[in-house]
Every structure is written in C-alpha cells, then in structure tokens.
Amino acid sequence: MQTDQGTTLVEAIVAIGLLAGAVVSLASLSSVAIRSAGIARERSTATILALQKMEDLCRDASSLPLSAANAWAVDTPGHVEFLDAYGRPLGGRGGVYVRRWAVTPLPADANLVAIQVDVAACRTLPGASRCGDAVSHTRLVSVRSRSVW
C-alpha cells in the first residue's frame, strides 16, 4: 500500500494566503500604533506648554489685561503665540505649536477672572483658516481673583 506524503499545491496556496493576511494585519496595526504614539507625544507636549503658560498667567492674575471671551479660539494679538518644537516662542506665524489664551471676568463677580489656555499642534487642515489640530490639543481653565491678598 502506497501513501502520498507532503502537501498539495492547494494546501500550500491556502497556507501562503493565511500568512499574507496575517502579515498585512500586523502591518496595519503597526501603523496605527505609530500614529497613536505620535498623537500621545503631541498631547503631552501641548499639556506641558499649556501648564507653563497657565502658571505664568495665574502668577500675575491681578494685573492681566482682559481679552475677548473667545480669544482662545481665534488668533487675537497679544493672546496667541507660535512655538517651535522645544516650546520657545517664535516672532511670527508658523512653528510647531500654537498657544492661545483668554482672560475674561466672570459674570457673578468682576474680581474673578477665568483664564483659559489652549495649545495645539500647528497643522492647517484643508479648508481651515488657522492652524491648530483639534486631535492633539490641550485646553486648561482656571479661575483666579484679581484682588491682591
């Protein structure tokens, strides 16, 4: 009695197809992981830059000039900075990050001000009029008294 040993061509093709599918799945997972790591790095940097500005603004809350309520949402002169990759302010537009802030009085008490800081990666999406990526941005809010103790 004779038995054939080995694999047939059909079995080999099925095995190669399964292996190719697994490799393609791993490659797509790898690209997702790389993109997620990049977004996490940008968010971490944006958080640090927002904290630095918030500390500066809260330290001098009694003498801060007030701004429009939406100054953190638009490029208001005196309330926007463009930063390089290391967080150093640049003279004009451009840069890696954009930092916007607003100082507005609270309606309940004029001595209390809301301080808002928003930092985002400076990418301009198609159709956008200003830079600032909504995916990797950080927004911090604090309430401070303008009265000196």
PyRosetta script that sets phi, psi and omega in degrees:
from pyrosetta import init, pose_from_sequence

init()
pose = pose_from_sequence("MQTDQGTTLVEAIVAIGLLAGAVVSLASLSSVAIRSAGIARERSTATILALQKMEDLCRDASSLPLSAANAWAVDTPGHVEFLDAYGRPLGGRGGVYVRRWAVTPLPADANLVAIQVDVAACRTLPGASRCGDAVSHTRLVSVRSRSVW")
pose.set_psi(1, 131.0)
pose.set_omega(1, -176.6)
pose.set_phi(2, -113.5)
pose.set_psi(2, 131.1)
pose.set_omega(2, 176.4)
pose.set_phi(3, -117.2)
pose.set_psi(3, 141.9)
pose.set_omega(3, 177.5)
pose.set_phi(4, -81.8)
pose.set_psi(4, 134.3)
pose.set_omega(4, 178.3)
pose.set_phi(5, -116.4)
pose.set_psi(5, 153.1)
pose.set_omega(5, -179.2)
pose.set_phi(6, 108.2)
pose.set_psi(6, -171.8)
pose.set_omega(6, -178.1)
pose.set_phi(7, -112.0)
pose.set_psi(7, 153.4)
pose.set_omega(7, 177.6)
pose.set_phi(8, -87.1)
pose.set_psi(8, 168.1)
pose.set_omega(8, 179.2)
pose.set_phi(9, -62.7)
pose.set_psi(9, -38.4)
pose.set_omega(9, 179.8)
pose.set_phi(10, -63.9)
pose.set_psi(10, -44.0)
pose.set_omega(10, 178.8)
pose.set_phi(11, -62.4)
pose.set_psi(11, -40.4)
pose.set_omega(11, 179.7)
pose.set_phi(12, -65.1)
pose.set_psi(12, -41.3)
pose.set_omega(12, 179.6)
pose.set_phi(13, -66.5)
pose.set_psi(13, -41.1)
pose.set_omega(13, 177.7)
pose.set_phi(14, -62.7)
pose.set_psi(14, -43.6)
pose.set_omega(14, -179.9)
pose.set_phi(15, -64.0)
pose.set_psi(15, -42.3)
pose.set_omega(15, 178.4)
pose.set_phi(16, -65.0)
pose.set_psi(16, -40.0)
pose.set_omega(16, 177.6)
pose.set_phi(17, -62.4)
pose.set_psi(17, -43.2)
pose.set_omega(17, 177.7)
pose.set_phi(18, -63.7)
pose.set_psi(18, -42.4)
pose.set_omega(18, 178.9)
pose.set_phi(19, -64.1)
pose.set_psi(19, -41.9)
pose.set_omega(19, 179.2)
pose.set_phi(20, -64.5)
pose.set_psi(20, -40.4)
pose.set_omega(20, 177.4)
pose.set_phi(21, -62.8)
pose.set_psi(21, -40.9)
pose.set_omega(21, 178.5)
pose.set_phi(22, -65.3)
pose.set_psi(22, -40.6)
pose.set_omega(22, 180.0)
pose.set_phi(23, -66.0)
pose.set_psi(23, -42.2)
pose.set_omega(23, 178.5)
pose.set_phi(24, -63.6)
pose.set_psi(24, -41.1)
pose.set_omega(24, 177.9)
pose.set_phi(25, -62.7)
pose.set_psi(25, -42.9)
pose.set_omega(25, 178.5)
pose.set_phi(26, -65.1)
pose.set_psi(26, -37.2)
pose.set_omega(26, 179.1)
pose.set_phi(27, -65.8)
pose.set_psi(27, -41.1)
pose.set_omega(27, 178.8)
pose.set_phi(28, -68.9)
pose.set_psi(28, -37.1)
pose.set_omega(28, 175.6)
pose.set_phi(29, -64.0)
pose.set_psi(29, -36.3)
pose.set_omega(29, 178.8)
pose.set_phi(30, -64.7)
pose.set_psi(30, -43.1)
pose.set_omega(30, 179.7)
pose.set_phi(31, -66.7)
pose.set_psi(31, -36.3)
pose.set_omega(31, 176.6)
pose.set_phi(32, -64.7)
pose.set_psi(32, -42.1)
pose.set_omega(32, 179.6)
pose.set_phi(33, -64.6)
pose.set_psi(33, -40.1)
pose.set_omega(33, 179.2)
pose.set_phi(34, -65.5)
pose.set_psi(34, -42.8)
pose.set_omega(34, 178.9)
pose.set_phi(35, -64.7)
pose.set_psi(35, -42.7)
pose.set_omega(35, 179.3)
pose.set_phi(36, -63.3)
pose.set_psi(36, -38.8)
pose.set_omega(36, 178.0)
pose.set_phi(37, -65.6)
pose.set_psi(37, -38.4)
pose.set_omega(37, 177.5)
pose.set_phi(38, -65.2)
pose.set_psi(38, -42.0)
pose.set_omega(38, 178.1)
pose.set_phi(39, -65.5)
pose.set_psi(39, -40.5)
pose.set_omega(39, 178.7)
pose.set_phi(40, -63.2)
pose.set_psi(40, -39.7)
pose.set_omega(40, 178.1)
pose.set_phi(41, -64.6)
pose.set_psi(41, -43.4)
pose.set_omega(41, 178.6)
pose.set_phi(42, -63.6)
pose.set_psi(42, -41.9)
pose.set_omega(42, 179.2)
pose.set_phi(43, -65.6)
pose.set_psi(43, -40.0)
pose.set_omega(43, 178.7)
pose.set_phi(44, -62.9)
pose.set_psi(44, -45.5)
pose.set_omega(44, 178.5)
pose.set_phi(45, -64.1)
pose.set_psi(45, -42.5)
pose.set_omega(45, 178.8)
pose.set_phi(46, -62.0)
pose.set_psi(46, -37.8)
pose.set_omega(46, 178.7)
pose.set_phi(47, -65.3)
pose.set_psi(47, -42.9)
pose.set_omega(47, 178.4)
pose.set_phi(48, -63.4)
pose.set_psi(48, -44.0)
pose.set_omega(48, 179.6)
pose.set_phi(49, -65.5)
pose.set_psi(49, -36.6)
pose.set_omega(49, 177.3)
pose.set_phi(50, -68.2)
pose.set_psi(50, -41.1)
pose.set_omega(50, 178.2)
pose.set_phi(51, -62.7)
pose.set_psi(51, -40.2)
pose.set_omega(51, 179.1)
pose.set_phi(52, -61.5)
pose.set_psi(52, -45.9)
pose.set_omega(52, -179.5)
pose.set_phi(53, -67.9)
pose.set_psi(53, -39.4)
pose.set_omega(53, 179.3)
pose.set_phi(54, -61.5)
pose.set_psi(54, -41.6)
pose.set_omega(54, 177.2)
pose.set_phi(55, -61.9)
pose.set_psi(55, -43.7)
pose.set_omega(55, 178.3)
pose.set_phi(56, -61.1)
pose.set_psi(56, -45.4)
pose.set_omega(56, -177.5)
pose.set_phi(57, -68.8)
pose.set_psi(57, -41.6)
pose.set_omega(57, -178.2)
pose.set_phi(58, -69.1)
pose.set_psi(58, -29.8)
pose.set_omega(58, 179.2)
pose.set_phi(59, -63.5)
pose.set_psi(59, -36.0)
pose.set_omega(59, -176.8)
pose.set_phi(60, -111.9)
pose.set_psi(60, 35.0)
pose.set_omega(60, -174.1)
pose.set_phi(61, -59.1)
pose.set_psi(61, -30.9)
pose.set_omega(61, -176.7)
pose.set_phi(62, -71.7)
pose.set_psi(62, -22.7)
pose.set_omega(62, -176.6)
pose.set_phi(63, -114.8)
pose.set_psi(63, 11.8)
pose.set_omega(63, -178.2)
pose.set_phi(64, -71.7)
pose.set_psi(64, 136.7)
pose.set_omega(64, 173.2)
pose.set_phi(65, -73.7)
pose.set_psi(65, 140.1)
pose.set_omega(65, 179.2)
pose.set_phi(66, -75.1)
pose.set_psi(66, 156.2)
pose.set_omega(66, -179.4)
pose.set_phi(67, -129.8)
pose.set_psi(67, 174.3)
pose.set_omega(67, 172.9)
pose.set_phi(68, -65.6)
pose.set_psi(68, 152.7)
pose.set_omega(68, -176.3)
pose.set_phi(69, -60.8)
pose.set_psi(69, -29.9)
pose.set_omega(69, -177.5)
pose.set_phi(70, -104.2)
pose.set_psi(70, 24.7)
pose.set_omega(70, -178.2)
pose.set_phi(71, -62.1)
pose.set_psi(71, -28.1)
pose.set_omega(71, 178.2)
pose.set_phi(72, -74.7)
pose.set_psi(72, -14.2)
pose.set_omega(72, -177.4)
pose.set_phi(73, -98.5)
pose.set_psi(73, -14.2)
pose.set_omega(73, -179.9)
pose.set_phi(74, -131.7)
pose.set_psi(74, 167.6)
pose.set_omega(74, 179.7)
pose.set_phi(75, -83.8)
pose.set_psi(75, 84.0)
pose.set_omega(75, 179.1)
pose.set_phi(76, -89.7)
pose.set_psi(76, 122.1)
pose.set_omega(76, 178.7)
pose.set_phi(77, -54.6)
pose.set_psi(77, 136.1)
pose.set_omega(77, -178.1)
pose.set_phi(78, 86.8)
pose.set_psi(78, -6.8)
pose.set_omega(78, -179.7)
pose.set_phi(79, -134.1)
pose.set_psi(79, 26.3)
pose.set_omega(79, 177.9)
pose.set_phi(80, -146.5)
pose.set_psi(80, 142.0)
pose.set_omega(80, 175.2)
pose.set_phi(81, -137.5)
pose.set_psi(81, 140.2)
pose.set_omega(81, 172.6)
pose.set_phi(82, -104.5)
pose.set_psi(82, 130.9)
pose.set_omega(82, -171.0)
pose.set_phi(83, -119.3)
pose.set_psi(83, 150.8)
pose.set_omega(83, 174.9)
pose.set_phi(84, -83.2)
pose.set_psi(84, -175.0)
pose.set_omega(84, -176.4)
pose.set_phi(85, -63.3)
pose.set_psi(85, -20.9)
pose.set_omega(85, -178.8)
pose.set_phi(86, -99.8)
pose.set_psi(86, 5.2)
pose.set_omega(86, 178.2)
pose.set_phi(87, 86.1)
pose.set_psi(87, 10.4)
pose.set_omega(87, 178.5)
pose.set_phi(88, -85.4)
pose.set_psi(88, 132.7)
pose.set_omega(88, 179.6)
pose.set_phi(89, -64.0)
pose.set_psi(89, 140.0)
pose.set_omega(89, 175.7)
pose.set_phi(90, -101.4)
pose.set_psi(90, 157.9)
pose.set_omega(90, -177.0)
pose.set_phi(91, -67.5)
pose.set_psi(91, -35.9)
pose.set_omega(91, -175.4)
pose.set_phi(92, -131.6)
pose.set_psi(92, -147.2)
pose.set_omega(92, -179.6)
pose.set_phi(93, -76.1)
pose.set_psi(93, 169.3)
pose.set_omega(93, -179.9)
pose.set_phi(94, 97.7)
pose.set_psi(94, -168.4)
pose.set_omega(94, -179.1)
pose.set_phi(95, 102.6)
pose.set_psi(95, -178.7)
pose.set_omega(95, -176.4)
pose.set_phi(96, -93.9)
pose.set_psi(96, -35.5)
pose.set_omega(96, -179.2)
pose.set_phi(97, -127.1)
pose.set_psi(97, 152.8)
pose.set_omega(97, 173.2)
pose.set_phi(98, -121.6)
pose.set_psi(98, 133.9)
pose.set_omega(98, -178.8)
pose.set_phi(99, -122.4)
pose.set_psi(99, 122.4)
pose.set_omega(99, 179.4)
pose.set_phi(100, -121.8)
pose.set_psi(100, 149.1)
pose.set_omega(100, 178.0)
pose.set_phi(101, -147.6)
pose.set_psi(101, 158.3)
pose.set_omega(101, 178.5)
pose.set_phi(102, -138.9)
pose.set_psi(102, 143.2)
pose.set_omega(102, 175.6)
pose.set_phi(103, -125.9)
pose.set_psi(103, 110.3)
pose.set_omega(103, -176.5)
pose.set_phi(104, -129.4)
pose.set_psi(104, 141.7)
pose.set_omega(104, 177.7)
pose.set_phi(105, -71.7)
pose.set_psi(105, 148.2)
pose.set_omega(105, 175.6)
pose.set_phi(106, -80.9)
pose.set_psi(106, 142.4)
pose.set_omega(106, -178.2)
pose.set_phi(107, -62.8)
pose.set_psi(107, -30.0)
pose.set_omega(107, -176.2)
pose.set_phi(108, -73.3)
pose.set_psi(108, -32.8)
pose.set_omega(108, -175.5)
pose.set_phi(109, -151.8)
pose.set_psi(109, 118.8)
pose.set_omega(109, -177.4)
pose.set_phi(110, -66.9)
pose.set_psi(110, -19.0)
pose.set_omega(110, 177.9)
pose.set_phi(111, -78.8)
pose.set_psi(111, -12.2)
pose.set_omega(111, 177.9)
pose.set_phi(112, -100.6)
pose.set_psi(112, 134.2)
pose.set_omega(112, 178.0)
pose.set_phi(113, -122.6)
pose.set_psi(113, 143.6)
pose.set_omega(113, 173.0)
pose.set_phi(114, -94.9)
pose.set_psi(114, 127.0)
pose.set_omega(114, 178.4)
pose.set_phi(115, -111.8)
pose.set_psi(115, 121.0)
pose.set_omega(115, -179.5)
pose.set_phi(116, -119.9)
pose.set_psi(116, 133.3)
pose.set_omega(116, 177.8)
pose.set_phi(117, -127.3)
pose.set_psi(117, 131.6)
pose.set_omega(117, 178.5)
pose.set_phi(118, -128.2)
pose.set_psi(118, 127.3)
pose.set_omega(118, 177.8)
pose.set_phi(119, -125.0)
pose.set_psi(119, 134.0)
pose.set_omega(119, -179.8)
pose.set_phi(120, -142.7)
pose.set_psi(120, 155.4)
pose.set_omega(120, 171.9)
pose.set_phi(121, -64.4)
pose.set_psi(121, 138.7)
pose.set_omega(121, -173.5)
pose.set_phi(122, -89.2)
pose.set_psi(122, 78.3)
pose.set_omega(122, 174.5)
pose.set_phi(123, -119.3)
pose.set_psi(123, 135.7)
pose.set_omega(123, 177.9)
pose.set_phi(124, -100.2)
pose.set_psi(124, 116.5)
pose.set_omega(124, 179.4)
pose.set_phi(125, -78.9)
pose.set_psi(125, 155.0)
pose.set_omega(125, 178.9)
pose.set_phi(126, -56.3)
pose.set_psi(126, 129.2)
pose.set_omega(126, -179.9)
pose.set_phi(127, 86.0)
pose.set_psi(127, -4.1)
pose.set_omega(127, -179.8)
pose.set_phi(128, -85.1)
pose.set_psi(128, 147.8)
pose.set_omega(128, -179.4)
pose.set_phi(129, -95.6)
pose.set_psi(129, -9.9)
pose.set_omega(129, -179.1)
pose.set_phi(130, -145.7)
pose.set_psi(130, 161.2)
pose.set_omega(130, 179.4)
pose.set_phi(131, -84.9)
pose.set_psi(131, 158.2)
pose.set_omega(131, -179.6)
pose.set_phi(132, 137.5)
pose.set_psi(132, 103.8)
pose.set_omega(132, -176.9)
pose.set_phi(133, -82.0)
pose.set_psi(133, 122.4)
pose.set_omega(133, -178.6)
pose.set_phi(134, -70.5)
pose.set_psi(134, -19.0)
pose.set_omega(134, -178.3)
pose.set_phi(135, -73.9)
pose.set_psi(135, -43.1)
pose.set_omega(135, -174.0)
pose.set_phi(136, -117.0)
pose.set_psi(136, 56.4)
pose.set_omega(136, 178.6)
pose.set_phi(137, -119.4)
pose.set_psi(137, 162.3)
pose.set_omega(137, 178.7)
pose.set_phi(138, -129.4)
pose.set_psi(138, 136.4)
pose.set_omega(138, 176.2)
pose.set_phi(139, -128.3)
pose.set_psi(139, 126.4)
pose.set_omega(139, 177.6)
pose.set_phi(140, -117.8)
pose.set_psi(140, 145.9)
pose.set_omega(140, 179.2)
pose.set_phi(141, -134.3)
pose.set_psi(141, 139.5)
pose.set_omega(141, 176.7)
pose.set_phi(142, -142.6)
pose.set_psi(142, 152.9)
pose.set_omega(142, 175.4)
pose.set_phi(143, -116.0)
pose.set_psi(143, 128.7)
pose.set_omega(143, -178.9)
pose.set_phi(144, -131.7)
pose.set_psi(144, 157.3)
pose.set_omega(144, 176.6)
pose.set_phi(145, -92.8)
pose.set_psi(145, 139.6)
pose.set_omega(145, 176.1)
pose.set_phi(146, -84.3)
pose.set_psi(146, -11.9)
pose.set_omega(146, 178.9)
pose.set_phi(147, -74.5)
pose.set_psi(147, 138.5)
pose.set_omega(147, 177.9)
pose.set_phi(148, -89.2)
pose.set_psi(148, 133.9)
pose.set_omega(148, -177.4)
pose.set_phi(149, -87.3)
pose.dump_pdb("model.pdb")
